[in-house]
Amino acid sequence: MVGDWDSLVQLVTDKGFFKTKYKSPIGFHPFVERIHEARGPPQLKSFFCGLVKDDEKRLDLALRFGVYDVLLETVTKLPKVRIAEDVKDQLLLARDYPPEDCPIMIDSALHDPSIKWK
């Protein structure tokens, strides 16, 4: 049962008439935490982290558990310079150093003229 990751996704899947929705009465952050503890697949951790509705909570989860694709997406979705610079600094100071391009991508997003930063 420990390695049966498909059943975890089926647990939160709600198939509607037109599209599939994902619902959880406890939220999706416990899923991310348990997948991380069980050393589950990074793609699954990214999937559940991306389902967290609250941007601040999603950003916190992505930073804590090293879900860098969701982290970059959330930083650019929240166009606040202070948050982006804080995240970049935290990534540079992290003990388990993230991929090299992560702080560089945040820096390039900060200089992207198509994003209206506040």
Order of alpha helices (4+ residues) and beta strands (2+ residues): alpha-beta-beta-alpha-alpha-alpha-alpha-alpha-alpha
